[in-house]
């Protein structure tokens, strides 16, 4: 989960609020895709 760690680091440092929102949207998208793929394999 390198992406998650990178996202956590970026959220901890103080970037613009827009950057945080973009990161959260990206993370959510990744989680949805992973969830979808996992359900697909079952």
C-alpha positions as YAML, in Angstrom:
chain: A
units: angstrom
residues:
- id: 1
  name: UNK
  ca: [0.00, 0.00, 0.00]
- id: 2
  name: UNK
  ca: [2.62, 2.54, -1.07]
- id: 3
  name: UNK
  ca: [-0.13, 4.82, -2.40]
- id: 4
  name: UNK
  ca: [-1.86, 4.91, 0.98]
- id: 5
  name: UNK
  ca: [1.39, 5.74, 2.78]
- id: 6
  name: UNK
  ca: [2.20, 8.48, 0.28]
- id: 7
  name: UNK
  ca: [-1.31, 9.87, 0.66]
- id: 8
  name: UNK
  ca: [-1.02, 9.83, 4.45]
- id: 9
  name: UNK
  ca: [2.29, 11.69, 4.26]
- id: 10
  name: UNK
  ca: [0.82, 14.27, 1.89]
- id: 11
  name: UNK
  ca: [-2.20, 14.76, 4.14]
- id: 12
  name: UNK
  ca: [0.07, 15.22, 7.16]
- id: 13
  name: UNK
  ca: [2.17, 17.92, 5.52]
- id: 14
  name: UNK
  ca: [0.26, 21.18, 5.03]
- id: 15
  name: UNK
  ca: [-0.53, 21.52, 1.30]
- id: 16
  name: UNK
  ca: [-3.48, 23.51, -0.07]
- id: 17
  name: UNK
  ca: [-6.95, 22.22, 0.79]
- id: 18
  name: UNK
  ca: [-7.55, 21.54, -2.91]
- id: 19
  name: UNK
  ca: [-4.58, 19.16, -2.98]
- id: 20
  name: UNK
  ca: [-6.01, 17.26, 0.01]
- id: 21
  name: UNK
  ca: [-9.39, 16.94, -1.69]
- id: 22
  name: UNK
  ca: [-7.72, 15.69, -4.87]
- id: 23
  name: UNK
  ca: [-5.74, 13.12, -2.87]
- id: 24
  name: UNK
  ca: [-8.86, 11.93, -1.05]
- id: 25
  name: UNK
  ca: [-10.76, 11.60, -4.33]
- id: 26
  name: UNK
  ca: [-7.85, 9.63, -5.78]
- id: 27
  name: UNK
  ca: [-7.67, 7.36, -2.74]
- id: 28
  name: UNK
  ca: [-11.42, 6.77, -2.83]
- id: 29
  name: UNK
  ca: [-11.20, 5.86, -6.51]
- id: 30
  name: UNK
  ca: [-8.36, 3.42, -5.81]
- id: 31
  name: UNK
  ca: [-10.31, 1.81, -2.97]
- id: 32
  name: UNK
  ca: [-13.43, 1.46, -5.13]
- id: 33
  name: UNK
  ca: [-11.43, -0.14, -7.95]
- id: 34
  name: UNK
  ca: [-9.66, -2.53, -5.55]
- id: 35
  name: UNK
  ca: [-13.01, -3.40, -3.96]
- id: 36
  name: UNK
  ca: [-14.53, -4.04, -7.38]
- id: 37
  name: UNK
  ca: [-11.63, -6.25, -8.48]
- id: 38
  name: UNK
  ca: [-11.71, -8.20, -5.20]
- id: 39
  name: UNK
  ca: [-15.45, -8.84, -5.53]
- id: 40
  name: UNK
  ca: [-14.90, -9.84, -9.16]
- id: 41
  name: UNK
  ca: [-12.40, -12.55, -8.14]
- id: 42
  name: UNK
  ca: [-14.75, -14.20, -5.63]
...
